[in-house]
Amino acid sequence: MSDQPDIAFLGTGLMGRGMVRRLLSAGLPVRVWNRTAAKAAPLAEDGAVVAASPADAVTGAGVVITMLSDADAVFAAMSDSGALAAMTPDAIWVQMSTIGLDGTARMAEAAAAAGVQFVDAPVLGTRQPAEDGKLKVLAAGPAELRPWCEPLFAQLGTLFCWLERPGQATALKLVCNSWILSITGAAATSIRLSQSLGVDPELFLNAIAGSLSDSQYLHVKSAAMLGGDYTASFAVSGAAKDAGLIVDAGRQAGFEPALVEEVRRQLQRSAELGHGDEDMAAIYFGADG
């Protein structure tokens, strides 16, 4: 690859848009594709080339990044569409979507069958960190690919770790998300319980403020719940999907993640009530019943 390879970026949704703009602001040439073309079109104003298909986007690219909703969407873009077949032999596929252990294994196998180099690299962070270039990248892949990937990751945030085997980074991402989802659910439960008992939720938040049990994240999500501002940083639908991946991974390993299973149920309930596209703080609506 050249020192400044063309980048193909597949998936310009809530996270992808900010990530693409970070790459463009660094002067990197980026071609983008999104299944809903209207979500990719505005990036042309920032300097991106909008491709008509995944195969068109990846042709000639040195690095291909996927940031799509789930494993089926990634597989459809990379395999079903012919993108893998269109990649050059020395190109690197950097898979940054959260697709679980089975999904990651599926993509690694598809890459190997196509003779494409593969890096498992999910990120920690939501919409604002993506826009600000403050994501944490969890990467796993052959050590010889790290020098090619690390400068790219530096434009998106920081490379937190580089592990040996694809799947290890995704496993770490699932563990981190289990914590994030659990404390979001706990915040919703405490707010709803407070209101049910006739206690001002602000008294609860002030009572634990500054203690070991306090959390900045609690205050951010509680403010959204109490203020009714559910502008999505990480949507309920995506959180429910990730909760399912966590439960599946735990069960495969012989561990039953009962707390995350309950959080998934509450997220699914919130989606059924019409809050699927809102921020996961809208788990508030599913915390009762």
N, C-alpha and C positions, 0 to 999 in steps of 0.2 A: 504494500500500500504506500501511497504518497504520505509525506509528513502532515499534510492537511487534506485528508480524504473527504470526498463527498459523503454526505450522510443522508440516508433515507430514514424517515421517521414515520412510522405507521401508527396512527391513533392520535388525534388532536382534540381529545375531549378535555375534561376538567383539569387533568394533570398535564396532558401532552402539550396543550397550547403554551403554557408557561415555560415548559422545558424547551420547546422549539425556539421560543423567543430568546431564551438564554443562549442557545447555540448560535443563533443569528447575530446576537449582539457581540459575540466573540469573533465575528467575521467568518464563521464556518459556513460553507455552502450546504444548504439543506433542501431536500425534496420531501414533500409531505403528501400523505394520503390519509383520507378518512372515509369510512363507509358512507356517512352523511356528509356529502361534499361541502355543504354550507358551513360546516364547522371548520373546514380546512381553508376555505376561500379567503378569510380575513388575513391569514398569515402571508399571503402574497404581498400585502402592503408593507410587511416587515422584511421582505426580501426572499421569502421561501418560494420555491417552484412547486406549484400544486400539480400533482400527478393524477392521471385519470384512473389508474389501477395500481395495486401493490407491485405488480411486475414492472410497470413503467417506473415506479418510484425507486426500485432497488437496482435497476439496470445501471451498471457502472459505479455503484456506490461502494466505498471501502468499508463502511459500517452501516448496518441496518439495525435500527432500534424499534422494538415493538412495545407499545404502551396502550394496550387494548383492554376491554372489559373483563374477559375471561378466557379460559383455555380454548374453547370452541372458536371464539373470535380470532384469537391468535393463529390457530391452525388454519382457519379459513383464509386468512390474509396471506399466510406464508406458504402453505402447501396447496390448498385447493385452487388458489388463484394463479399458481405457477411462479410465485415470487422466489421460492427457494431455487427453482431451476434457472431463474434469470440472474442469480447472484454470481459474481466472479469467483474463481477458485480461492483467492486469498482474502475474500471479504469476511468480516466478523459479524455474526448475528448476536446482538446484545438484547436479551429478553428481559424487559424491566416491568412487565405487568405482574400482578399478583395472581398466579394461576394454580397454586398448590403443588404438592409433591407429585401427584400423578400427572398433572398437566406439564410440569417441568420435565419429567422423565419422557413424556410423549414428544415434547419439542426437541429435546436432546437427541432422541432416536431419529426424528425426522431430519434434523440437521446432519447427523452422522450419515444417514442414508444418502443425503444429497451431497456429501463431501464438504459441508460448510462448517466453519469454526463457530463454536457456541459458547456464550457466557450467560450464566444465570445471574441477573443483577437487579432484583427488586429494590425499591427505595422506601425509606421512612420519611414521611412528610405528606402534607396535603397541598391544596391549591396555592396558598400564599407562599410557603417555602419553595414550591416549584417555580413560582414567578420571581422570587427573590434569589434563586440559586443557592438555597440553603437545605437541600435534600441531603440525607445520608444514604449513600449507595452501599448496599450489601452485595458483594460480588463473589462468584465462584466459577472457576474455569481453569484452563491450563495456564501455568505461570508465564509462559512465553507471550501470552496475549495481554498481560497486565500493562506493559509499556505502551501499547497501542491504545488501551482503554482509559488509563489513568488521566491523561490530559483532557479527554472528553468528559470524564466524570467531574473533573475540577471545574468545568463550566456550569455544572448542575448542582454542585454542592461539595461534599467531601466523601472520599472513599473511606468508609468506616472499616472495612475488612476485605481481604481477598482470601477466599477459602479454596480448597483443592478441587472439590468435585461438584459439578452442577447438581443442584438440589439442596446443598448445605446452606446456601444463602437464602433460598426460599423457606427452608425450615426455620431459620433465625427470624425471618420476616413474620412468619406465622406466630412464633412465640411472642414477638413484640406486639403484634396486633391483638393477641389474646389479652394482653394487659390493657391496651388502649380501649378495646371494646368493653372489657369488664368494668373499667372505671367510668366509662360513659354510661353504662347501664346502672352502675351504683349511684352516680349523680342523679339520674332520672328517678330512681327509686327513692332516694332521700328527699328530693324536692317534692315528689308526689305524696310521700308519707307525711311530710311536714304540712303540706296544704290540707291533707285529709284530717290531720289531728288539730287543725286550727292554729298551727304555729307558723309565724312569719318565716318563710325560707331564708330571708336575710339574717335572721337571728341564728339559724343553723350555720350559715356560711361565716358569720362573724365569730361564732363560738369556737370554731376550729381554726380560725385564721391564725397563722404563725406557729401552729403546733406541728408536731411530727406527722400528724395525719392530714395536714393541709396539702393542697396541690394547686398550682397555677392552672392546670388543665381543668380541675373541678370548677374554678371560678369562671373560666371562659365558657365552658359548656352550660353551666348554670345560668349565666347571663343570657345565653341564647334561649334557654328554656323559659326563663322568667320574662324576657323581653319579646318573645315570639319572633325572633329573627333567625330563620332557618336557611339563610343563604348558604348554599352548599360549599363546603370545603372538602368533605368526604361524604357522599350521599348515602342515605339509608340503604338503598338497593345494593350498593357496592359493599357496605359494611356487612349486610346480611350474607352476601356471597362469600366474603372473607371468613365470616364466622362459620359457615358451612365447611370451608376448606380446613379450618382449624379443627373442627370436630372430626372430620374424616381422617385427618393426619393423626390425631390423637388415638383414635380407635384402631387405626392400622398398627400403631405402636403399642397397643395393649393398654392404653390409658383412656379413661372416659372423662372428657373435659365438660363436666355437668354445668358449670357456671357459664361457659361460653355457649352451650346448647340453649340455656335459658335466655341469654342475651340474643341469640339468633331468633328464638321464638318471638321475643319482644320486637325485634327489628322487622320481622316478617309481618307481625300484627300492625306495626306502624305503616308499612308499605300498603297493606290491605286497606288501611284507613285513608289512603291517598297521599302519603308523605314520602313515597319512594325516591323522589328526585330531590328532596330536601336534605339538609345536613343531618348527619347521624344523631345530632342532639335531639332530633324529632323522635328518637326512641322514647322520649317523654310520653308520647301518645300511646305507645304500646306497653308501657310499664304497669298499666292497670288492667289486668285481665288477660 
